[in-house]
Amino acid sequence: PAAAAAAAGQAVWATRMLCGKCSREMPYSDRPCSSCGNTFTRPGGGHWQGGDGCRDQTRLAKSDSRKHKGTSAAGAKKTVSAKSQRVGATGSRATAAKKLAMARPA
């Protein structure tokens, strides 16, 4: 059936796999090899925190461009601009709220 499916241009999923360490054939699964214990998936870790997608900057290589992103020469985090809170619609609302607070007697 696999040869017929390949001739028809259809994909066939594998049901068996080989261990890369001991070359034993076994059913396809995520479990370690029953013969030698070799795992087929890498353990989570590194600077991507196990695949969660959030970098751990302390574990990045010093040559990585993202290692020092957002920090100053002293090692402190850089300040983030608050201009978006002072200008535009958000700034207008904040200014109006301040004026109301000043106009009310305490």
Secondary structure by P-SEA (a helix, b strand, c coil): caaaaaaabbbbbbccccccccccccccccccccccccccccccccccccccccccccccccccccccccccccccbbbbbcccccccaaaaaaaaaaaaaaaccc
